[in-house]
Amino acid sequence: MNPGDAIPALKTTPDRYLTVRYAGASGDFNPIHIDEDFAKQVGLPGRILHGLWTMAQVARAQTEAAGGPQSLQRLAVQFRGMGLPEAEIEVTGEVREVRDGVAVIDTRAVQNGSAIIRNAEAEVRLPTIQE
Amino acid sequence: MNAEAVGKTYAPTVYAVGREKIREYAHAVGETNPLHLDPAAARAAGFRDVVAPPMFCVVYSSQSVAPALFDPDVGINFALMVHGGQEFVWGPLVVAGDEITTTVSVKSIEARAGNGFFVFESQSVNQDSETVCTGTWTNIVRGAA
């Protein structure tokens, strides 16, 4: 990874019941994520994705690019708008700088043309090159 | 908005990390790395058991964040709250069998452009007193200021 390099794009489409599985896995049972009627009653288009699930996709794009979970040192994100089930999400990123073996990556998650995670910054430790 | 709650710290919670919980979480977020799923692969890589994906920090720390979010001294109006931002800084990897103790405090409460910004910090340490994750949780309450 060198400054200006893009990380491989991660594409994923959350299926219809993903939010139910993630609610169970994470313990976040807020009904806006799992109850279609409730979500509509509070003015949403329907059940929305958990922001922290989408953040996990941004994290996964970094660890898959950098060679494993031990590489990710820091991830900071801003959430905007809302993610929806059954529509593709694409995570992209570019290396801004590399210092002391750690790459700083500007990254984001886009769905239906809008960034639902934006201004995100990841720091990943690069694998040591074996001579 | 009550800035007097800034600095308030809540009782620590302890979370015992289980192998099947890691696998359940890994499947839910689409992880395919065998370190998260296969104990033999994890052991071959030098870990005691399956490794938690970094974002598994949500599982062991969010039960500690909830009391701060619901604290009447903080006074968040949930109907108007959105999760605005999140930062995690990670230390050593968490593996199945670890016991993680998380302590949450109110970092800042500020008004900006008519909205309330409520920022909480979580610090999670393992059974060896190593800090495995520090979280900064930013919640925005529209029109609170």
Interface residues (C-beta under 8 A of the other chain):
Chain A: T12 L18 R21 Y22 G24 A25 S26 G27 D28 V42 G51 L52 W53 M55 A56 Q57 A59 R60 T63 E64 G68 P69 Q70 L72 Q73 R74 L75 A76 V77 Q78 F79
Chain B: K21 E24 Y25 H27 A28 V29 G30 E31 N33 L35 H36 V51 A52 P53 P54 M55 V58 V59 S62 Q63 A79 V82 H83 G84 G85 Q86 E87 F88 V89 W90 L93 T136
